[in-house]
Amino acid sequence: MSPFTYVQLPSRIVFGGGARQQLPAEVDALRGDRVMLIAQGDADEIGGLLGRRVVLRWEEIVQHVPIELAERAREAAVEAGIDVIVTVGGGSTTGLAKA
C-alpha cells in the first residue's frame, strides 16, 4: 500500500513506512504541549519521540470502552491539562481517545 495522509476533522491519520518519525511534527502542528499517550503494550518508542510532552500515559484499555473507563480517562486528561491525545494500537485505544 502506498503512504497516505487522511484528514477528517477532528482527526488526522498519517499512514506509511516511517510515519512514526513524523509524530513530533504532527504534535507541533497541533501546538501540543501536553500529550496524553493512550497505548496498550509497548509504546516506549512513541513516548521517546515525544519526550517530556507526554505528561500522561494511559494503559488501561478495554474492548467496547465502558463509560466508567471513559469518564476516568477524561477526568485524568482534564486534571493533567492535556491538549493532544496520541493513541497507539487498534480500535480499543482509538475508541477510548474518541470518548
PyMOL commands that set and color helices and strands:
alter all, ss='L'
color gray80, all
select helices_A, chain A and resi 19-29+44-53+67-80+91-98
alter helices_A, ss='H'
color red, helices_A
select strands_A, chain A and resi 4-8+11-15+35-39+54-58+84-88
alter strands_A, ss='S'
color yellow, strands_A
deselect
rebuild
show_as cartoon
